[in-house]
Each structure stands twice: as C-alpha cells, then as structure tokens.
Amino acid sequence: MKFRKVGPLKGCITVPGDKSISHRAVMLGALAEGKTEISHFLQGADCLSTIRCFRQMGIDIVNDEEKESVIINGKGLYGLSKPAGLLDVGNSGTTIRLMSGILCGQSFETVISGDASIRKRPMSRIMTPLSMMGADIISVEGNGCAPLAINSGKGSFGRLKGIHYSSPVASAQVKSCILLAGLYADGETSVTEPALSRNHTELMLAQFGAEISSSGNTATIRPNPVLKGSKIEVPGDISSAAFFIAAGLLVPNSEILLKNVGINPTREGILTICRQMGADIRLENVRKGSGEPVADIIVRHSELKGTEIGGHIIPTLIDEIPIIAILASVAKGRTVIKDAAELKVKESNRIDVMADNLSRMGAEVTPTEDGLIINGGKPLHGATIDSKSDHRIAMSFAIASLLAEGETEIVDAECVKISYPNFYKDLKSLYAGS
C-alpha cells in the first residue's frame, strides 16, 4: 500500500473498542453464569480468535459485527467442555496467555497454539508461575514457546494451589493469566509486579462478582467465585487513538477530535509523554463507563521537543512506543527510550524494526538493548517500509508517511486488521475533513 504527504487533518474519529477489554469481556462472560452483553466490541482478528476458541469449548456466542455487539450465554466457572481439536489463537498473545490460566483449571486436556509469530513468543513467563500452582502445562516442542499442552498427563498435575508470585516483568498478560488460574485454586492467589501494568482484568473481575483486591503493585484474588453475567460497554482503545493523536500533533494546522477513548491510568502514558514533549492535548467529557474512565480527546498540531522515557511509565505505554518513536523523529532534540526490552518479544522485534524503518526514511536513530535513541528534527522522505506483519508498525509508518517527501510503500499494510480493521478508512476521512 502506498502513501503520500497530505495537508491538514480535520475531523472526528471514534476509534474501535479497546482490544484488552474486549478479550477479557469474552473470557469472563464465558465463565459467568447467565447472559453477558458487550457493546462497542473490537471486531479485530485477535478478539475474533478469542470468540472462536470459546465457541470450540461449547460457549454460545452471538456476534453482530455490524453493530459491534456480542452476547455470551455463559456456563459458569466449570462449564467449559473439551474442544474437538487444537485451539488456534491466530496472532493473539493475549488470547494464548490469558486462556492458558483458565485452561489449567479445567478437567480436560487441551493443546493451544497460533501462527508463526505466536510460536516464537516466550511462554515460559506464564508456564513458570502456573507450574508453581500445580498446573500441568508443557511446551510441546520443549522450547518454551507454543504449542502448549495443558492437562496432557505429561507434566506434574494436581489441583491448583494459591501462590504469591513476584513477577520479574510488569506484564498485564502474565498477571492476568495467574489471576484467572487463581479462580480455580485452593486458596488466595497474589501477583506482585515491579511496576503496575494495565489493570483491566482486576476491574472486570470485580464487575463480574469476583472477590479481588489491589494494594500497590499487588493484586489478590480469592478462588471459586460465582461470576454473574454483566453488561460491558467497551471504551475506545487508547492504543488505536495514539496514531491519530500523533497525526494531529505532527501534520501542520491539524485538529482532531477522538470520541469515547479509555483513559485508564495504567494505559494513559501516551498522554503524559505527549504533554511532556509540548503537545496541545485537551480532555473533555471525562466520565466512567463499565468501571473504566473515558474521555473525548482534542489534539492540535504542536511543535514537539525531545524527552526521556523510561522507568515505571513504560508499562503504561508499551504498545505506543512505535508511534512515540515517530513523534520523536520529528521533535526537536534528542529522545531516549529505555527500559523497554519487552519490545523485542512483541509481534516483531519492535526495537530493531522501528530503527531500521525510521533510518530508511532519513531519521537519525540508534537501537539499544532496551530501547531507542532518536535525534529528531531531520526531514523524512518516502521509503519502502517492512511492517513484518506487525499492525502497530504498519499504522505508525502510515502516520510517518503523512510528513515524508515522496512516496512511502508499506509492505503487508493490511495487517492492521489485527486491531483496527478500518484504520485506513478512518485516516482518509480526516483528509476529506480538511
């Protein structure tokens, strides 16, 4: 797909539903008793993988893709049934890691895997704590990656026991996996992180009726709750909004309104960093929806300056670092991104991929072991961009192309369907608005 520089961007966008929340709503709806109704559900490939897996385990799920609504007729904590074959999560790391915690509490055997990217991503980070809980979970190929065999009889097995796990990484996927396994344990299960990761699982578990508490960086759940079906209104995904925030800031004379965006404090690091760089961003109509804070975001073109990004803010913006790197390449001065080694094990090695592609466009960027050093302010020019089939890479360079002289071609640009199927349509609507 080819892109060229454009003039001002004007208009209003309603970004798709939050991917993290959409996943969790399906999972907890399946484990709850009675009906769960989800509105503004993300119809991206990853979330559809979660629906498909639970249907394989006997859960009745009605998905109206046009209305973005999902109805789940849950069967309770122990209502899942053995799937006929492999559970295929596609490209979804959230699906495989969170579902593994649930599957370890079942009485049947399952094998869960995904595409080539998923089969390279590290699963030892969930296998270790689950094994400590007494789970029978093994890497079929013995490499710490998917496929994972659960309750196969080849590992140690017993009823899950409650543990207090100190996670070496601040990861919502790891934390959520353990908490979901804790639903089936014989006592309390706690997870302590080095920094607080996104807390959508804790908030939603409470909404469904679980007994869960949080103190500092520790979350604790009591086992065997009776979860009750609920109504979930999914807010707009701030990770999707981030691309339009960047577009509004970077393209001269632009002004964009983003409606109904989730601003959970564990996810809003992108707003903090943009303001730190000098961005003109305003929140309006701040409110609560289904336990999550939501707001409309107005963003206007701004002259940005370089900054330093690291420490405890990293878990609140880990998915936004590719687009932050685009901002930094245009900003005046140096931006240093550190403490972000987690980027190496995303859908692609995002440190190397961002450094390579930004360099192709004329930016001055150096990859490091845990981030990037970007000397901003150099003019960008068109180039051929290898997305590595990573949706956030493709969307980031679509935004960069709006500033670049000449033509930019993005290889496998359609991979955006993983999280934002209508991304290019929404982007073009802002051209029309100007």
Buried (B, 14 or more C-beta within 10 A) or exposed (E): BEBEBBEBBBBEBBBBBBBBBBBBBBBBBBBBBBBBBBBBBBBBBBBBBBBBBBBBBEBEBEBEEEEBBBBBBBBBBEBBEEBEEBBBBBBBBBBBBBBBBBBBBBEEBBBBBBBEBBBBBBBEBBBBBBBBBBBBBBBBEEEBBBBBBBBBEEBEBEEBBBBEBEBEBBBBBBBBBBBBBBBBBBEBBBBBBBBBBBBBBBBBBBBBBBEBEBEEBBBBBBBBBEBBBBEBBBBBBBBBBBBBBBBBBBBEEBBBBBBBBBBBEBBBBBBBBBEBBBBBBEBEEEEEBBBBBBBBBBBBBBEBBBBEBEEEBBBBBBBBBBBBBBBBBBBEBBBBBBBBBBBBBBBBBBBBBBBBBBBBBBBBBEBBEBBBBBBBBBEBBBBEBBBBBBBBBBBBBBBBBBBBEEBBBBBBBBBBBBBBBBBBEBBEBBBEBB
